[in-house]
């Protein structure tokens, strides 16, 4: 027997809200510009003695895991559209084209770390895989998730003669030379400058983002996780957690047993990895591939198992409104950070240590959880969800409850 429709959507919404917690924690390390500072400058910040423990905590339990959960949820959502037939597929294409525009505006004019643009581009490819069997989906997902091993190994074996990121690196070097300073310098100037420095940071940041996406092999990994989400949607793992409890437990335990040791190895390898990849950096590539997705699956399955508990479900339900407004909350996390860390606002960037920006990120998350509940008690959609839905359906949707 299937779970009630409200319970189905609430579990996924709550998991999406939980994923936003990891996303804001990861992103504020970059949005605060702490990631771009040299070690000496970081060490001079108040509370810097906690930087290394927090950095290890991030590498082992946060980095990559929560965007992977988000990516899996994206694939699950695609499965829902497929279930609606050809009309659902047409609507999915429209949603992706609109998301492409939103993502580009976010990437180009607000923050170079945007993920929406990549989601939209890869989302447009998802219908190509809808005819695959469940087994073929899993094989394709595994091949894409593990493909960075083959790509980086090819770079090493050819002594970087084969290097997908090299053309983008040359374009970035050309851009830096034309401006007379590095893109890092443009980022680090943003807190002390006004709108001009903010505009220059964004004008140059999008190319830096493309370099990072290719250098980190993010494109095949995200597509692979999308396919994994489509498989989860077909199996309805999160539709009725009770019925799939045994499989969820196996995936949770197996994911932690594989992913946690590999994540510790990845944290150690981070200190030795470089560009272009060399034999030592292949350890990081392998440990990343074997840690991030298994741990993301373990965390998501653990969340679903807790959802089965009458004691835990009410506590997790507070995250559901935030998940229903995921697009609005994701974009607002950027806007809040820009107001705090750049010169168009308070200019705190490069002045806060890890413990400070983590505390700020936690405060933003709590405020958004409270604000989302307040908003959805009065309106049917978040502001950006309302606009996205209205454009998708070609009519103005009712906003008020």
N, C-alpha and C positions, 0 to 999 in steps of 0.2 A: 504494500500500500504506500502510495507516495505521500510525502509530507505536505501539509497545507501550503498554499501559495505564499502566504505572508511569511511563514517560517523559512521557506526556501530563499526568498529574496533577502530576508533579514540576516541570515547567516552570511551570505555573500557580501552584503553591505557592511556588516560588522567586520568581516575579514578585510574588506577594502579600507575601512577606517583604520584598522590596526596597521595595515601596510603603510598608510600615510604617516604613522608615527615613525617608522624606520626611515621613510623618505625624507621627512623634515630633519631628522637627526643627521642623515648623511649629507643632505644638501647644504645645511647651514655651515658645515666645515668649509664649503666652497664659497657660499654666498657671503660669509664673513671675511673672505679672502685669506683666512688663516692658512689654507692649503698652498697659497702662492708665496708665503713668506719664507725667508731663509731661516735655518735653525737658530742662528744667533738672535735674530729679531724675535722669534717665538719665545726663546728662553728668557728674554727680558720682560715678558708680559706677566702681570700678576696672576698667580695660580698656575704658572707654567710647569711646576713640579708634577702636576697631574697629567700633563700632556701625553707622556709615553704610556701610562696605564690606560688612558682613554683611547689612545691610538690603537693599542693592542685589542682593547674591547671592541672597537669599531671593526677592525680588520677581521676578527674572529666571528663576531655575532651579528654585525649590522651590514657592512659594506656588501652590496650586491644582492643580499638575501631578500630585502623588502621590495626592491624594484623587480626582482624575479617573481615574487608573489603578485605584484601588480600586473606584470606581463602575463602570468598564468590566468589571472582574472579577466584580462582582456581577451584571451583565447576562449575562455568560458563564455563570455558575452557574445562572441562571434557564433558560438554554437547555438545560443538562444535565437539569434537572427536566422540561422539556417533552418531551425525548426519551424519558422514561419513561411517557408517556401520561397518562391521567386519574388514575392512582394517584400519579404524580409531581406532578401539579398540586395534588391535595388535600394532599399532604405539603408542598408549597411554601407553600400558604396557612397551614398550621399553623406552619411555621417562621417566617413573617412575623409572625403574631400573637404568638408567643413572643418574637421579636426586638423587637416593639413594646413589650412589657412590660419587657424588659431595657433597651431604649433609654430609656424613660421614667424608670426607676429611676436610671439613670446620669445622665440629664439633670437630674432633680429633686433628687437627693440627693448626687451626687458632683461633676459638672462640667457647666456650662452649654454648653460647646462640643461636646457629644455630637453624633454624626452618625448613630448607629444608629436613633434614633427616626424621623428623616427617611427613612432607607433603608427601614425597615419600612412606613411609610405609602405611599411611592411604589412599593415592591415589591408591595403589594397591588393596584396599578393595572396592573402589567406584563401580567397575563394578557389584558387588554383589547387588547393589541397583537399577540398571538401569531398572529393570522390575516393580518397584513400581509405583503405580498411583501417580498423583500429591498430592492427599490428604494424601496418605500413606507416601509420602516423607516429607510433612510438619509435620505430626505426629511424624515420626521418628526423624526428625531434632529437634523438640521441646523436645522430650524425652531425646535425647542425650545432648542438651544444658542445660537442667534442671537437668540432672542426678547427678551433683555434690551435689545437695541438699540431695538426697537419700544416696549418698556415705558418705558424712560427717555426716549426721544424724545417719547412721549405726555405724560410729566410736564412736560417742558420746553415743549412746544407749547401745553399747557393752563395754563401758569403755575402748575403744581402743583395745579390743581383736580382733575385725575385723579392720584391718588397712592396706590397700594396699601398703602404702609407707614404712611401718616398715621394711621389709626385705632390701630395698634399703638404708634406714637410717642406719641399722646395717652394711651393706657393706661399706658405707661411713665412719662410725666410725672406722671400722677395718682398712680401708685405711689410715685414719688420724693418727691412733695409730702407724701404720707401718712406716709412714714417720716422726713421732715425732712432727708434727704440723698440724693445721687444713687446710682444703682446702681454707678457707678465707685467712689464712696467706700466702698461696702459691699465691693467686691472688694479695694480697697487696704487695708482694715482686717483682712482675713483673716490675713495673716502675723503680726500682733502680737496678735491675739485668740485665744481658745481655741475650744471647740466652739460656743459661742454665735455668735461672729463667722462661723465656718464655716457654720453652719446658716442664718444670715441671708444670706450670700453665695449659697447655693444656693436659698433661698426666693425670691430676687429675680432670680437669674440666668436662669431658664428663660424669663421674658418678654423679657429682653434678647436671648436667643438667637433667639426667634421674630422679633423686630424685625430682627436681623441677617440671618436667612435670607430674609426678604421683601425687605429693603433691598438685599441683594446679588443678588437674583434667583436664589438658589441652587436653588429648587424646580424650575423648568423646566430648568435646566442639568443637574441630576443625573438627572432623568428622561430627558433626551435622551441622556446618556452611558450610562444603562442600556440604551436601545434600540440604541445603537452596540455595546454589549457583546453583545446578543442577535444582532446581525448578524454579529459576529466569531465567535460560537458556531456559527451556521449555516454559515459559510464554513470553520470549523475552522482558522482561521489559526494557532492555537497548539497544535493537535493534532499537526500535522506541519510544523514550521518549515522543514524541508528542501524539501518540496514547494511551499511558498508563499514560498520565499526571494526570488524576484523581486518579488512584491507587497510583502513586508515591507520590502525595500530601498527601493522607491519611496515607501512610506508613511513610512519613517524619514527619508529625504532630504527629501521634500516637507514633512514636519512640521517639521523643523528650519529649512528655508528660509523657511517662512511664520511659524512660531511664534517663532523667536528674535528677529528684528527687532521683531515685534509685542510681545514680552515686554519688550524694552528700552524701547519706547514706553510700555508700561503702567507700568513703573517710573517713568519721567519724569512721566507723567500723575497718578500717585498723589499727588504733592505738591499738585496743583491740584484734585483731585476733592473734592466735598463733598456735603452733603445739604441740601435736595433737589437732584436732578441739575440742572445747568445746562449750557449748550453746551460749556463746557470739560470737564466731567465725562463727556460723551458720548465724548470721545476715549479716556478710560480704559475705558468700557464696551465700545467697539469693539475696542480693543487687547486687552482681557481675552478677549473672545470669540474673537479671531483668534490668540491666543497659547496659552492654557491647554490646550485640547483638542488642537490640532495638536502641541504639544510633548509632551503626555502620550502621544499615539499614537506619536510618534517615539521616545520613551524606551522604551516597551513593546516596540515592534518592534525597536529596537536590542538590547534585552535578549534577545529571542527569537533574533536573528541570532547573538549571542555564544554562546547556548546550543548552537548547531550546532557550535561549535568544540570539539574534544577538549581543547584547552588551557584553555579558559574554563569548560566545563561543570562540572568538579569544584569550581572556585572559587565558581560560582553556586549549586551544589547545597547549600552550607552554609546557604543562606537558606530552603531548602524546609521544614525542620521548623518554623521560625518562622512561615511562611505557613500551615502546617497548623494552627497554634494561633493564628490571626489574632485571633479574638475574645478569647481569654484575654490575648494580648499587648497588644491595644488597651486593654482594661480595666485591665490591670496598669500600663500607662504612666500612666494617670490616677492610680491608687492610689499609685504611687511618687512622682509629682509632688506629690500632696497631702501625702504624708509629708515631702517636702523643703521645699515652698514655703509651706505654710499653718501657722497656729498650732496645729493639732492634731499637728504634727510639729516639724520643725526651724525653721520660720518663715523660710526663706531668701528668700521672695518679696519683690520690690521691692529686694533687696539684691544681685542678680547682674546683671551686664551681659550683652550679647548673646553675647560670646565664652564666658562662663561657662555660661549655660544651654544653649548649643549643645554645649559639651563634656560637660555632664551628659547631654544627650539622646543623644549618641554613645555614652557609657558605658552608658546604659540599653539602647540597641539592641544593643550587643555582648554585654552580660550576658544579654539575652533570647535572642539567637541561640545562645549557649552553653547556656543553661538549657533552651531548647526541644529541642535535640538530646539533652540528658541525659534529659529527661522522656519523650520519645517512644521512647527506647531501652527504656523500662520500661513505658510505658502506650500504649494505642491512640489516645487522644484527649487534648487539653488539658482541664483541669477544666471550663471553661465550655462547650467544645465537647461534652464528654460529657453535661453537663446539658441542653444545647440539643437534642442528638440523642435523648437518652432521652425528653424531653418530646414531641418530634416523633413518635417511633415509639410512644409510649405504653407503653414498658417500659424497665426498667433495662438499659442496654447494658453488656456486659462491658468492664471498664476495663483490666485487666492484659493484657499481651501473653502 
